[in-house]
């Protein structure tokens, strides 16, 4: 019975993924009907006039890589299952959490973003919609997400998060950032434990600590290594590698309102 339910849920997830790809394809089309005098994209080109995504990494005045720009994942497989690139048995998940994941896989109507709640970190990095990294001055960077119009503040002023304080648990947690050579290292803690790591439903707890390492390989490619450390859910930290590409264009409205999806999602009987 469980196997049949999981297979049905997996089939539904494939359908949902196809739907996401269709929406993403629409979002990929130029959206310029509302604008005139649109400046040309500041993208290097080859001699034949094509965008050169392998051009050198642009750098800021301080010599650090300029991460500015809109990015999207090369493949949305990580949002479906964060452990998709791991071999069977490599995910160090605790037994109770593995069982809960099976329940989530079947009860897709419980997924946070299906119910108009934020997907959380690191899931939000892997959605098939773009995110944009911006510099907000010498002490802060910002990531804007087309998904639900979310944003994150990455503080680069040396502050540290205090788990022992009376903080307000947040859907996207609290993030600090620092440079390790040419790689931006972002630490995020203080989540509320209500998010899923992916669509199949790997859970999180308030002990979740996510480390993201953003490394711009060249002009058009951004590697993202994510380490998940949640001692209440997993027996040890594990890491995954995502790859993102430059995605020129403006963001579209993505507002979750008048939610009607959850009632149509599969549930265990």
Secondary structure by P-SEA (a helix, b strand, c coil): caaaaaaaaaaaaaaaaaaaaaaaaaaacccccccccccccccccccccccccccccccccccccccbbbbbbcccccccccccccccccccccaaaaaaaaaaaaacccccccccccccccccccccbbbbbbbccccbbbbbbcccbbbbbbbccbbbbbcccccccccccbbbbbbcccbbbbbbcccccccccccccccccccbbbbbbbbbccccbbbbbbbbbbcccccbbbbbbbbbccccccccccccccccccccccccc
